[in-house]
Structures are given as C-alpha cells and as structure tokens.
Amino acid sequence: MALLPSFAALLLVGLPAWAAQTNRAARPGNGYVDSKICATCHQDIAANYARTGMARSLFIPGPANMIEDYAKTAEYYHTLSDSHYAMTIRNGQYFQRRWQLDAANNEINVEELKIDYVMGSGNHARSYLHRTARGMLIELPLGWYPDKGGEWGMVPGSDTPHPQTRRFISYKCMFCHNGYPNIPDANQAPGSEPVFVGELPEGIDCQRCHGPGAEHARTANRASIVNPAKLSPERRMELCMQCHLETTSGRIPAVLQRFDRGAFSFIPGQPLVDFAISFDHAPGTGHEAKFEAVSSVYRLRQSRCFLESGGKLECATCHDPHRIPRGEEAVRHYSSVCLQCHASEHPAGVTATAADCITCHMPKRRVDDAPHVIMTDHRIERRPPAGALAEFPERPAEEYRGEVAPYYPSPLPETPRNALYRAVAQVGLGNNVAAGLPELVRLMDEVKPQEAEFYMVLGGGWKTAGNPQEAASAYQRALQIKPDSARAMRALAEVDPPNAEQILAHAVQVAPNDPESWFRYGVLTSSAERIQKAITLDPWLPDQSRRLAEVSHSDTALQDALRTDPFDDAAWDLGGRILAEKGAFAEAFFDFERAIKLHPDGRYLYDYALALVRADRFDDAQKQAEMAVRADAGLVEAHELLGGLYLRKKALPAAAREYRAALVLKPDLARAQLRLGTVLASEGDKEGAAAHFREAANGNDAAVARQAAQALRDMGIR
C-alpha cells in the first residue's frame, strides 16, 4: 500500500538507528527544561506548534486565551441537581460560582472558587480547575463546549443529580493533558495522592515527544534529543499512543502503569510496554463499537485501512504534530493522504464538486462517554453511521463484570511479570475477581514481587471476595515492604476491626500530616477533635464536615458540609434531624425533602416521618412511614413507627401486621412485643396477647418489662 510520506517519514533517510540515540537522550543527568528554550532555535516550529490543541491543553486563564463569552450567559441552571452556576471575572481573575435556592428563593450553599487553570484547548471542550493549598487540583462541575457556537454545560460525570464537587485531577489525567509537572518524591508510587509542586507547565511541550532536553539545550548535539523520525514505526506510533490510546473510560484498568515506574517516567523511544500495558473488555462482550473521547488510536486500529497497511499507516501519516491545517487546507491535506491508495474512487482528486474523504469516512460524532463533546471518529468506514451528531443524555457508568483482556502490545509478551499484571487487571477494580484472584495468588507466590502495590491489589481482591483475614495478611505484607505507607495502614484497619483503632493510631503517628488517616481515626473513635485535625490539614477532602457534624451536631460543620457538597443526601438528612430536635420543623422538613429527592432511602423517609410525629402531623407521618417500609422492608424502626400510627387511629389489624413485621426482623424488640400484645388484647385475643406480654416482660428493657408485667396482672395472669 503506497501512502503519502509523513512529515516524520521524510526525515528518516540517512539518520542513525533509533535505539542508540534514545539511550543517549535518556541517560542520567539529561533532565527536563523549560520548553520555551526550544523556541530560541526552532522559532517557526514553535510558533506553529503554539497554535495546536496539544500546546493549549492547560493554561492559566487570561484575556488572550479565553474564547468563552462570560457575558453571554449570566447564569446556568442545572435541572437535574437543582443548582445554579455563574462564570464571573473580577479584578482580572476568573471564578465559578454555584448556589441553590431555599423555599423562600434565598441563595443557600453558595460556593465560589477561583479558576487557577483551564484544561482543554477549546477545540472540543474546556474544564476549569481550582488549586488547593496542598497543591491538589479540583475539576469544577461546569465546563464549556464549542458546539452551537459555544455553550456552557456540565463536565462528563457531573450531568447527574449528584455532580462531583470534589473531583480531583489525577496524575493519569495530568499525564495526557499537560507537560510533566513536579510532584513530591514520595508520591511517585501508584495510588499516591495527586499533589503538584510549584507552577504547572502550561500545555504539552516539546519534550513529551522528543524526551528530556537539558543536554540538547546545553550542547545542541542532535544525538542528545529524541527525533521521532529516527524511531521505528512502532516506537513512533507509541508517542501518540501514550495519550491517544484509551480503550475505554469505563471502570476497567484501561491503562495499567507498571508498579515500578513513576507517574511521569515515560521517555519517548522506550517501548511503551515497559511503562504501561493497555487492557480492554474481553472480545465478544458487546463493547467493540464503543466510541469515546480518547479512542482515536483505538478506533483507527479497527480500520481496514490500518489493518491492511502492513504497519505503514500511522498517526504521523496524516498528522504533523507541529502544525494542524484548518479549513480548506485541511480538506485538501487529509484527502490527499487517502488518495494515495484510493485515487480510483476520485480520479480527478478532491475538487469543489467532489466531497472530501473525511466527511463521509471519518465523520464527526458525539462521543459515548461525554455527550457534549464532538470529535472525529478515526475508524475509517465505508459509510458514516446514522445520527452521528444526535444529542443524547449522559449515560450512567457501566459496572462491567467479566474478563479484562490485554490489548496493547498485542500479543502481550509471555513473561511471569506480564502474567502477574494480567491477573492484577482482573482483580484491581473488581471486574473479574472470581477467576482472577486464584491466578493472582498463584503468580504472587511464584514471582514474589517486591513492589508493595501488588499486595495492595491482592488485599483488595480478598476483601471483595469476602475474606478479610487473607486481605489483612496481604496488607501486612505490603507494610513489610513499605512500613510508612499510611494508605496500607488504612486498608488494614478496614479489614481488621478489632485492631483498627490501634492501626490508625499508628498511622497518624507515622504520617502526622496525612488528613485521610486522621479522618478515618476520628470517625472510628467518634472524635470531633480528630476529624477537625483532618479538616485543618486538608479542608477539601469529601465527607469530613458531615462526619464532624454527625459527631458534634455543630451547625457550622453542617453548613460547611452542605456548602462543600449540596448533593450529599446524608448531610441533608442529618440537617433535618438536628433541626427537628431543636423544634425548627419547617426548616427540618425542607432538609428531609431535599435528602429524599436526592435519594429516596427508607431511612430518610423514616426520619422524616418521625419528625412529622414530633410536629403532631400524624397523617403526613403515616404517609412517609408507609413509603419508608415500601422503600426498605427490612427497616425495623419504620415498621414499629407505622404500627404505632395505625394503633393511634384504632386500625388494629394494620397495627398488628406492622408489629409482626418488626418482630420477624428483630424478635427481641421488647417494645414491639408489648404493643402487639396490647393490640391483640384490644381485639379479644387474650392468649395471643399474653404470649407477647410474657416475651416483653422477659426482655432486657426494664421499663417495658414493668409495663408488660402489669398488663399480665391486669389480665389476671401471674
């Protein structure tokens, strides 16, 4: 198959082999530099590259790089979460504001966060990041999309009744959306918190494809920098695949970074398999046709053109990474590549009367995992799919259960370590634990890896399988390898309840600045002081303020919990209970209704019914209690409360039914025994009543026992 020579391929002639120059570029001491240095010698390339999407993938917002119209929509209302948003500029700084309205249309749960970085060039989407004092990045819920001339919309995963308000940008996310940032040395290990140090690079820079540039900048020696044109087609393609090959954004380990590699340790020219392995849903499970935001290489590799090219069709065949053609130039350029093999379909070439190849054979489509995003489908098809641009709502994430299959490299080399990673892929996110766990155990015993992360995965697998003892053994082995791992200690505490307090006490001693360990320790011991310590260390971690409010019933903590996450149903229910205890029933009912709207949980319906009883609204309480037992037939308290409400209305058969339901669930519930006896006595069933009075009299509730004994005496029974 004769293909148009790519920009990279034009540079191949007469240059030395890729391997030797890669080794030189990657040798110790050749570090990364500020990529602005590159522009001093490569001005034209740098100027063209600055206009590409990769160069504009992350930046500090300012008038020169903002294409959004902040004045166009003063307010964005998100119906599913009943929340309002506004994007504002104040004193040259950019902010995203979120609020809700109470029953009197007053603003509540207001949070305004500064936009420190923008992620995304705007070609497909933009999202907005706030940086915390600890150096973590939070993706804000409202994003921007160029569709329809530019519009605001929720970011992927947030177009739901419960948008994520504390969605942290992971190292994996940053790996593909920016140049290499500085991170703490202790955070190189997998599973580390995504903390960033100092100023972030702004955009994917030259060194992502050319490797560390310090020595080249110092010596100008061409052999000291990676030139992709010198690489083999496979290594050159992997430069693109490091970011543009994602089999799925679904919950499987699509990219499994090797446990002995740092988050940002990949160097161009190295085999990608030495850094990470790609996995996919197993063939035949109905996932082959997925089209997602980062699936360009995945889709290309399904194309007949790619499969029959013998390795000659690669990303650089069509794309010069330094320069992106646009408009008519793009039509002519991309179609001319196609015509190298398909000239017979358009013998006159691409003209004003001949449709361009891309529109029909690589159409733009809405991606499955981000419906606001429209991208080019890189699977080259004979005919475009119908309804490619039709709008659809965000779909809930699939909980895939089945085999996770190696995808790239293909085939995965047969080595014990690769077999071990294949087993890790089955177990790590719980996709295929029943089949994968025995194999992981066998391989762990055979390979005896020295990275703690393997034992963390093994512990998680045993935990999922319902074997806490084996899980604890695995976590203890992880701690033998890495004794200061607070993460391993927290995992061990979860599966070893008798020793959990001692384990977490040790964790905060070893890692006194770890907020998550203080938080877990505080929740376990119901200590407001320890939870407050966690909040002091990092006020941005989810759930902390609600947990503090649960322990302390602090209005301030509750308000902070709802400001932090106004979509937390448990926080609204807690607010309702606290307000009901204070007799502020109108405000309590508002909170209960919010909790139930977010999640119609039987417990919340019961709490609402109990508050209505306290407010003497018995008919309304009965309706909520009936809904509670329909939502959760195993909720003992709801059956007992409903029985009392029926008894109050003299609906004796209904009351007896609810008390019996409560006793089926909890036979030693003395109050229900006493009240069922009272109902049966009222119905004339003296023998049945006596049986339940005796059970109540023999129970461990002294007050109930006295009443039951008196009832028996009143019946003439001793």
Protein Blocks (a to p, Z undefined) as FASTA:
>chain_A
ZZdddfklmmmgopacfklmmmmmmpghiacddfklmmmmmmmlmmmmmmpmklmmpccd
dfklccbdfklpmbacdfklopacddddeehiacdddddddfkopaehiacdddfbdcde
hlmoccdddddfkopacddfbdcdfeghiaadddehiacfbdcfbbccdfklmmmmcccd
dddfklmpghiacddehjddedjafklmnopaklmmmnopaklpccfklpcfklmmmmmm
mmmpcfbfcdcdfbacdfkbcfklccghiafklmoccddddehilpmmpccfklmmmmmm
mpmklmmnnomacfklmmcfkbccehjllmmmmmmmmmmmmmmmmmnopafklccfklmm
mccdddfklmkbccddfbdcfbdcehklbccddddddddedddddfbdcdddddfklmmm
mmmmmmmnopammmmmmmmmmmmmmnopabfklmmmmmmmmmmnopaklmmmmmmmmmmm
mmmlmklmmmmmmmmmmlmmmmmmmmmmmmmmlmklmmmmmmmnopaklmmmmmmmommb
ghklmmmmmmnopaklmmmmmmmmmmbmklmmmmmmmmmmnopamlmmmmmmmmmmmocc
fklmmmmmmmmmmnopaklmmmmmmmmmmmmmmlmklmmmmmmmmmmnopaklmmmmmmm
mmmmmmmlmklmmmmmmmmmmnopaklmmmmmmmmmmmcbfklmmmmmmmmmmnopZZ
